[in-house]
Amino acid sequence: MAGKRRGRSSNVQQQRAAQRQRGGSRRAMREPAAFTKSTGCESEVLYEKLTIDQARRGTPAHRPVRVYADGIFDLFHSGHARALMQAKNLFPNAHLIVGVCSDELTHKYKGYTVMTEDERYDALRHCRYVDEVLRDAPWTLTKEFLTMHKIDFVAHDDIPYTSAGSEDVYKHIKEAGMFVATERTEGISTSDLITRIVRDYDIYVRRNLQKGYSARDLNVGFINEKKYRLQNQVDKMKETVRTVEEKSKHFVYRVEEKSQDLIHKWEEKSREFIGNFLELFGPDGAWHAIQERSGRMLQALSPYSSPRGSPSSSPTRRGSFSSDCSPTSTTSVSPSCSSVSPPSSPTSPRKGKRSSLE
């Protein structure tokens, strides 16, 4: 029975820890991370030393595993965020504390920063993986500091960090078994970003002059200011010329495209007109058929007839002439044909009776 009770209580503690973790993640989405108190961790939960294996199993269930990661975090970028994401996800129930060194300490041991310490603090507070931000973090971690903040493990990349007269400032942390390695993101770092700016210094100075910054703000002399402004004007003219060229090219292309369309349409219409013309007036066209039909209709309405005075077409002339007379001669009459008397006209009977009486 006692074992069952301990198992139940352990399950309840794990559930409560998971609820606290979920509540903390939801809080991180709505508001920035809190600052660590200078007096250290004031939790009343019993603090006991953990091994990495225990932390990875999710034990102890009554409290989160407190992970510490420190750095400068100047020009906060994706490489910083990826390192903190790895530190946050080292253990199932991790509470990530991020220590940020002050300007004084950073300028002393590493060099001048672009962002002020307050800007760097605020950048870390708005990272979703961070639970607490510890301001003015120490350059070297002491046993007293780790105990005061109840830190279980320290997360950093495994490359030896030489600084402050030490070959590796995390050497004693590694020997104590409290170091957990994260991986660096290649191709991005604060030094790389600063190198880009220094390499293209003139470009960024001209860019900021265009945006309204004064030469004094940019720490630029009078001659250099005039040079940069002249270069800006030249670039503007080049851009204007380039824009005009692109527009003219586009206009010419559109004119050529439209002319090609017009020529294509004209060719189509020409072919259509020629086809219609040949279909109407060609040898086998409709106009030829209409002419043939009209000719046939005219022949049907008015057939061919001979002239009335033709001697060959008169039957009476053929019957009245003898064989000795020439039918073709109308003016001269041969003597043999002179005795032929003309036929009597049937229309004058009285005259005929009279001649017979005589």
C-alpha positions, 0 to 999 in steps of 0.5 A: 500500500505504501508503494502505491501511495508513493507511486500515486504521489509521484504521478500527481507531482509529475502532472503538477510539474507538467501543468506548471511547464505548460502554464509557463510556456503560455505565459511566455507567449503573452509576456516577456521573461522575468528578470532573475532576482539579485538575491538568487533563487528563492524557491522553497523546493528542496534543491538536490544535485542531479545527474544528467541521466536523472534529468533526462528521465524527467526527475525529479518531478517536484521541480524543473531542471534549472539550466543556465546559459550565458553570453553577450548576445550582441545583435541578437540573431538566429544563431543565438536563438538556436543555441537557447532552443537547444538548451531549453530542450535538453531535458523534459522539464527544463527552466532556462536562465540566461545570463547576459554580461554588462557593457563594462565587463564585455568591453573589458574582456571582449570588446565594444558592443553595438547594442547597449546592455539594456537593449541586449537584456530586452532582446533576450526577454522576448525570446520564446525559449527564455524563462529568466534573464539574469542581468550583469552576469559574471564572466567566470562562474563560481561555485557560490554563484551556481549554488545561489541560483540553484543551477543544475547544468550549464549549457554552451557550445563545446569549443574551449572558450579562452578568455580572462587568462584561462584556456577554457572558462568552462573547464571546472564546470565540465570537470564537475559534470554540470556541463551540457554541450550545444551546437553552434550555427555555422555561417551566422555570428555577431562578428560575421554581421559586423564584418559585413557592415564594415566591408560595405561601409560606404553602401550603408553610409549612403543608405542612411544618408538617403534615409535622413540621417545627418553626416554628424550622426554617421560621423562622416566628414564634409568631403565624404558627405558630398562624395556620398551624396553625389554617388547617390545622385548618380545612382538615382540617375542610373536607376532612372535611365534603367527604368526608362530603358525597361519601359521603352523595351516594354513599349517596343515589345508591345508595338511589335506584338500588336503589329504582328497581330495586325499583320496576321489578321490582315493575312487571314482576311486577305486569304479569306477575301481571295478565297471568296473571290475565287469561289464566286468568279472562278471557273467553277464559281457561282458566277459562271453557273449563273451565266450558263443558267441565264443563257439556257433560259434565253434560248428557251424563251426565244428560239432561232428563226429564218428570214421571211424573204428567203427563197429556199424557205418558201414552199410556194416558190419551190412549187411554182418554179419549173426545173428549168428556172434557176431558183436563185435568180430573181431579176432575170427570167429565161425565155422558156419561163416567160410563157408560164402564166401566173396562177390565178388569185382565188380571191377574184372569182368575178375576174376569172369568169369574165375572162373565160366568157371572152 
